Amino acid sequence: MYAGWRTRQLNLEENVARDGRLDADFRHVTGWRAGGLIERLPVIPAGVRGRGRAMLEASAFARLPRPDVVWTSASELLFPYLWTQAWPLGRPLVVELDWTVEQRELFAPAYYGREPRTGLRRRLSEWQQRKVFDAVSLFAPMSNWAADGLRRGGVPAERIRVLHPGLDLDAWRVERAERAADGPLRLLFVGGNFARKGGPLLVDLVRTRFSGRCELDIVTRDAVEPAPGVRVHRTEANSPELHALYRDADLFVMPTTAECFGLVTVEALASGLPVIVTDMGGARDIVDEGETGWLIEPDAASVAAAIERALAERPRLRAMGARGRQVAEARFDGPKNDRVLVDWMLGLAAEAQGRGVLEPLTR
């Protein structure tokens, strides 16, 4: 559970409880326990200790008695527990993901600060992924981009059902106050990893080219110094403070250098806020180019051109935000989408017990 995945997990738990058809036992995989024995081991690199903690937390895959059906977003931790999918322990398994090994390696420089793996290490990762994928009953990728990665990895189309993560749209409905059309355009950036999400680039533009014409509110966990026209906030996911920042903004901007599925972009649409985001990962499932926002390249020229366009078309921004809210209601209704996920899980469990057949693909 980290960043957007933490928000996704919390939303899912709330929606499954609200649905009421599953007796759900959620186990959190965080990869770290402050003061834990694994975390206090000397010499061993933090990354290795974190992996060890995650593997221990993922041991719930092997719980007894066995559940009727299993959902996970931590498929990369399944490999040591594949024995639990052998008869008679095996159960229907649903995997939600936002990338594959191929796509992860594409983003390796931005996410991990290294070049994409090649050779033996890459082949080993792909072999482990194939073994895990063979044990999966149904994939629920967050985006069509992730679904394309699954198909390239050899997963049959009938085992793939794209299901976008959503929000409690009622909680994200905001009333926008009228603001002076000649004041600075108020931009919002929300990203835990400030550098990877393109924060420094955006701050530089606001302080130079757009000084006096734009103001920027930043929400991040990283240490960022405020500056003239730049405000920095610390907020929790789904908090009233975060909702207020979306409400008070004119435009959401995130020129990220790597992104699989930007849940914060969905939050912006749900808040009636037009967006400028990088055209990568599942962005095209979220943003309708020119209607709810603009898709850009993660470089200063592209970001600046999009902001200039927003300034020039400022009277349109409110209508674009209203259209974004309509898109959120059509695609990203969290309780509705998670009811579909529960439908699939119940269908798989019934099929495994000889009481029914999973309905054909409907989404």
C-alpha positions in Angstrom: 0.0 0.0 0.0 1.7 3.2 -1.2 0.7 6.4 -3.0 -2.2 5.8 -5.4 -2.4 2.1 -4.5 -3.0 3.0 -0.9 -5.9 5.2 -2.0 -7.2 2.5 -4.2 -7.1 -0.1 -1.4 -8.9 2.2 1.1 -11.6 2.9 -1.5 -12.0 -0.8 -2.3 -12.4 -1.8 1.3 -15.1 0.8 1.8 -17.0 -0.2 -1.4 -16.8 -3.9 -0.6 -18.2 -3.3 2.9 -20.9 -1.1 1.5 -21.8 -3.8 -1.1 -22.1 -6.4 1.7 -22.0 -9.6 -0.4 -18.5 -10.7 0.5 -17.2 -11.7 3.9 -13.9 -9.9 3.1 -10.7 -10.3 5.0 -8.3 -7.6 3.8 -4.5 -8.0 4.5 -2.3 -5.0 4.0 1.1 -5.4 2.3 3.2 -2.3 3.2 6.7 -3.5 2.9 7.8 -1.9 6.1 7.1 -2.0 9.8 8.8 0.7 11.9 11.0 -0.9 14.5 10.3 -4.4 13.3 12.9 -7.2 13.6 13.5 -7.4 9.8 13.8 -3.6 9.6 16.5 -3.6 12.3 18.7 -6.2 10.7 22.2 -4.8 10.2 24.2 -4.5 7.0 21.3 -5.9 4.8 20.2 -3.2 2.3 16.8 -1.5 3.1 15.4 -2.7 -0.2 16.1 -6.3 0.6 14.6 -5.9 4.1 11.5 -4.2 2.6 11.1 -7.1 0.2 11.4 -9.5 3.1 8.7 -7.7 5.1 6.4 -7.6 2.0 6.9 -11.4 1.5 6.0 -12.0 5.2 2.9 -9.8 5.0 1.9 -11.6 1.8 1.9 -14.9 3.6 -1.9 -14.5 3.9 -2.0 -16.0 0.4 -1.4 -19.3 2.2 -4.0 -18.9 5.0 -6.0 -21.8 6.3 -8.8 -22.4 6.1 -8.8 -21.5 2.4 -11.0 -18.6 1.3 -13.6 -19.2 -1.5 -11.9 -16.6 -3.8 -8.8 -14.4 -3.6 -8.2 -10.9 -4.9 -4.8 -9.2 -4.9 -3.0 -6.2 -6.3 0.4 -7.7 -5.2 0.9 -10.3 -7.9 4.7 -9.8 -7.8 4.6 -11.4 -4.4 2.7 -14.5 -5.4 5.5 -16.6 -6.7 6.7 -18.2 -3.4 3.0 -19.0 -2.6 2.1 -20.7 -5.9 1.9 -24.0 -4.2 -1.3 -22.8 -2.6 -2.9 -22.8 -6.0 -2.4 -26.6 -6.4 -5.3 -29.0 -5.8 -6.9 -29.2 -3.4 -5.8 -25.8 -2.0 -6.3 -23.9 -5.2 -9.0 -21.2 -5.3 -10.1 -18.7 -8.0 -7.6 -15.9 -8.1 -8.3 -12.3 -9.4 -5.4 -10.0 -10.0 -5.7 -6.3 -10.3 -2.6 -4.6 -11.8 -1.5 -1.4 -13.5 1.6 -2.8 -15.4 3.5 -5.9 -16.4 7.2 -6.7 -16.2 7.7 -5.4 -19.8 6.0 -2.1 -18.8 7.8 -1.9 -15.5 11.1 -2.1 -17.2 10.1 0.6 -19.6 9.7 2.9 -16.6 12.7 1.6 -14.7 14.8 4.8 -15.1 12.1 7.0 -13.6 10.9 4.6 -10.9 14.1 2.9 -9.8 16.9 5.1 -11.2 18.4 2.3 -13.3 18.4 1.1 -16.8 15.8 -1.5 -18.0 17.0 -5.0 -17.1 18.3 -7.3 -19.8 19.8 -10.8 -20.0 19.3 -13.4 -17.3 17.7 -11.1 -14.7 15.1 -10.0 -17.3 14.4 -13.5 -18.4 14.0 -14.7 -14.8 11.5 -11.9 -14.0 9.5 -12.8 -17.1 9.6 -16.5 -16.2 8.3 -15.8 -12.7 5.6 -13.6 -14.1 4.5 -16.3 -16.5 4.3 -18.9 -13.7 2.2 -16.5 -11.6 0.0 -15.5 -14.5 -0.7 -19.2 -15.3 -2.3 -19.5 -11.8 -4.6 -16.4 -12.3 -8.3 -17.0 -13.0 -9.1 -13.4 -14.1 -7.1 -10.3 -14.6 -8.7 -6.9 -13.8 -6.2 -4.4 -15.3 -6.7 -0.7 -14.4 -6.3 0.4 -18.0 -6.3 -0.7 -21.6 -2.6 0.1 -21.6 -2.0 -2.5 -18.9 -4.4 -4.9 -20.7 -2.2 -4.5 -23.9 0.8 -5.5 -21.8 -1.0 -8.7 -20.6 -1.9 -9.6 -24.1 1.7 -9.1 -25.3 2.7 -11.4 -22.4 0.5 -14.2 -23.7 -2.6 -13.9 -21.5 -5.7 -14.9 -23.5 -8.2 -12.1 -24.0 -11.0 -14.0 -22.3 -9.1 -13.8 -19.0 -8.7 -10.0 -19.2 -11.4 -7.5 -18.1 -10.4 -3.9 -17.9 -11.9 -2.3 -14.8 -11.0 1.3 -13.9 -10.6 2.1 -10.2 -13.1 4.7 -9.2 -14.0 7.1 -6.4 -16.9 7.9 -4.1 -18.2 10.5 -6.5 -20.5 12.1 -4.0 -17.5 12.8 -1.8 -15.7 14.5 -4.7 -18.6 16.7 -5.8 -17.6 20.3 -5.2 -19.3 23.6 -5.7 -16.9 26.0 -7.5 -17.0 29.7 -6.5 -16.8 32.3 -9.2 -13.4 33.8 -9.5 -12.0 36.9 -11.1 -11.2 36.2 -14.7 -8.2 38.5 -14.6 -6.5 37.0 -11.6 -3.7 34.4 -11.7 -4.7 31.0 -12.9 -4.5 28.6 -9.9 -2.8 25.3 -10.7 -2.8 22.2 -8.6 -0.2 19.4 -8.5 -0.7 16.3 -6.4 2.1 13.7 -6.3 3.8 11.8 -3.6 7.1 11.4 -5.5 7.7 15.1 -6.4 10.6 14.6 -8.8 9.2 11.7 -10.7 5.8 13.4 -11.1 7.5 16.4 -12.8 7.1 18.8 -9.8 10.5 20.6 -10.2 9.7 21.4 -13.9 6.4 22.8 -13.0 7.7 24.9 -10.1 10.4 26.3 -12.4 7.8 27.3 -15.0 5.6 29.0 -12.4 8.5 31.0 -11.0 9.8 32.2 -14.3 7.6 32.1 -17.5 4.3 32.2 -15.6 5.2 34.5 -12.7 2.3 36.7 -11.9 0.0 34.8 -14.3 -0.2 31.5 -12.4 -0.1 30.3 -8.8 0.7 26.7 -7.8 -0.5 24.6 -4.9 1.6 21.4 -4.4 0.5 18.3 -2.4 3.4 15.9 -1.9 5.1 13.9 0.8 8.6 15.1 -0.2 10.4 18.2 1.2 9.7 21.1 -1.1 10.5 24.8 -0.3 7.6 27.2 -0.8 8.3 30.2 -3.1 6.5 33.3 -4.4 3.3 32.0 -6.0 4.1 28.4 -4.9 2.4 26.9 -1.8 3.2 23.4 -0.3 0.6 21.3 1.5 0.6 18.0 3.5 -2.8 16.2 3.3 -4.1 12.7 3.7 -5.9 10.8 0.9 -9.7 11.7 0.6 -9.3 14.4 3.3 -11.4 17.5 3.4 -8.2 19.6 3.0 -7.4 17.7 -0.3 -11.0 18.2 -1.5 -10.7 21.9 -0.8 -7.6 22.2 -2.9 -9.2 20.6 -5.8 -12.3 22.8 -5.3 -10.2 26.0 -5.3 -8.0 25.2 -8.3 -8.6 26.2 -11.9 -6.4 23.5 -13.5 -4.8 20.3 -12.5 -1.2 19.8 -13.9 1.0 16.7 -13.5 3.9 16.5 -16.1 5.0 13.1 -14.7 8.0 11.2 -16.3 6.4 7.8 -15.5 2.8 6.9 -14.7 0.7 3.7 -15.0 -2.7 5.1 -14.0 -3.1 8.5 -12.4 -5.8 8.2 -9.8 -5.2 11.8 -8.9 -6.2 12.7 -12.4 -9.5 10.9 -11.8 -9.9 12.9 -8.6 -9.5 16.1 -10.6 -12.1 15.1 -13.1 -14.5 14.1 -10.3 -13.9 17.6 -8.8 -14.9 19.3 -12.1 -11.3 20.3 -12.8 -9.7 20.3 -16.3 -6.3 18.6 -16.5 -2.9 18.7 -18.1 -1.1 15.4 -17.8 1.5 13.3 -19.5 0.4 11.0 -22.3 1.6 7.7 -21.0 0.3 4.6 -19.3 -3.4 4.6 -18.9 -3.8 8.4 -19.4 -6.0 8.0 -22.6 -8.5 6.0 -20.6 -8.9 9.0 -18.3 -8.5 12.2 -20.4 -10.4 13.1 -23.5 -8.0 15.3 -25.4 -9.3 18.8 -25.9 -12.5 18.1 -24.0 -11.5 17.4 -20.4 -7.9 18.5 -20.7 -4.7 18.1 -22.6 -2.2 15.3 -23.0 1.4 16.4 -23.1 5.0 15.2 -23.2 7.0 15.6 -19.9 9.2 18.5 -21.1 9.1 22.2 -20.4 8.1 23.2 -23.9 5.1 20.9 -24.0 3.9 21.8 -20.4 4.3 25.6 -21.1 2.4 25.3 -24.4 -0.5 23.6 -22.6 -0.6 26.2 -19.8 -0.5 29.0 -22.4 -3.4 27.4 -24.2 -5.4 27.1 -20.9 -4.7 30.8 -20.2 -5.8 31.7 -23.7 -9.0 29.6 -23.4 -9.7 30.4 -19.8 -13.4 31.0 -20.4 -13.6 27.3 -21.6 -12.1 25.8 -18.5 -15.2 25.7 -16.4 -17.1 23.9 -19.2 -14.2 21.5 -19.6 -14.3 20.8 -15.9 -18.1 20.1 -16.1 -17.4 17.6 -18.9 -14.7 16.0 -16.8 -17.2 15.4 -14.1 -19.5 13.7 -16.6 -16.7 11.5 -17.7 -15.9 10.6 -14.0 -19.6 9.6 -13.5 -19.6 7.4 -16.6 -16.2 5.7 -16.1 -15.0 6.1 -12.5 -17.9 5.5 -10.2 -16.1 3.6 -7.5 -19.0 1.8 -5.8 -20.5 0.8 -9.1 -17.2 -0.5 -10.6 -16.3 -2.4 -7.4 -19.8 -4.0 -7.5 -18.8 -5.4 -10.9 -15.6 -6.7 -9.3 -17.6 -8.4 -6.6 -19.9 -9.9 -9.2 -16.9 -11.4 -10.9 -15.5 -12.8 -7.7 -18.9 -14.4 -6.7 -19.2 -15.8 -10.2 -15.8 -17.4 -10.0 -16.4 -18.9 -6.6 -19.8 -20.3 -7.8 -18.2 -21.8 -10.9 -15.4 -23.4 -8.8 -18.0 -24.9 -6.5 -20.0 -26.2 -9.5 -22.9 -23.9 -8.8 -22.7 -21.6 -11.8 -20.6 -20.2 -14.7 -18.9 -16.8 -14.8 -20.9 -14.5 -17.1 -19.3 -13.7 -20.5 -17.2 -10.5 -20.7 -19.5 -7.4 -20.4 -16.9 -4.7 -19.8 
